[in-house]
Amino acid sequence: MKLPRNPWAAKLRQFTDLADDDVEILDRLVAETETYESDTDVVSEGQRVDWVNVVVEGMLCRYTVLENGRRQITAFLVPGDMCDLHGFLLKEMDHSIGALTLSRVAKVPRQVVMDITDRRPALTRALWWSTLVDEAVLRQWIVNVGRRTAYERAAHLIWELFLRMSVVGHAADRAFRLPLTQQELADTLGMSIVHINRTLQRLRTEGIFTLANGYLTIHDPERLQAIAGFNPSYLHFYEHIGLRGR
């Protein structure tokens, strides 16, 4: 699969039309990246940041660890995602952001973001729209943990990740890289490893998807969406990628 040169631009163009010079700005801002090994923090809780992290390659997560060592993952960050546009406005980070896989991250300085918001209205709209979608995703994750069954939770997360990967060119033929361990999925969905194992096995046995070598292939997208009760409106770019009924 040929990956897009700039997934950040690919994502933001789902929200509004961007001029060529807007895209050129985004290209320059992700030209230089830092590499993070898996299981390392990009930002730690309590840290002060003066930049915006943009995921260029790999997968990150937001997480909080309780005093007893239990972890709750509150977001997955895929290529094209910003790790909090508003992070530099906070006195300190109230959660950590860690790399789940070998990842490349671009760091956009605070002043550059401020200059964009002063001078580039279309790009500013896209940035804020992206942040609003992040909040909408978080609300769905709360519903997942609070009200959906384990079966529904897993189905909902899988289809959401497929759509998010699709808009930035990281999914094709109903397949995408899903390099997550069962522990990471359990920490996300509020389940034990035994429970997540049984749930995934049920979905595989029913022919919904297969997972091999870190790639998940969806064989029955209509059934997967039905199990999840999936309403794509919270992502706000669903209609752009033409996946309905496929």
PyMOL commands that set and color helices and strands:
alter all, ss='L'
color gray80, all
select helices_A, chain A and resi 7-12+20-29+87-89+110-119+121-147+150-167+182-189+193-205+221-228+232-235+238-241
alter helices_A, ss='H'
color red, helices_A
select strands_A, chain A and resi 34-36+40-43+51-57+60-65+71-77+96-99+103-109+171-172+175-177+209-212+215-218
alter strands_A, ss='S'
color yellow, strands_A
deselect
rebuild
show_as cartoon
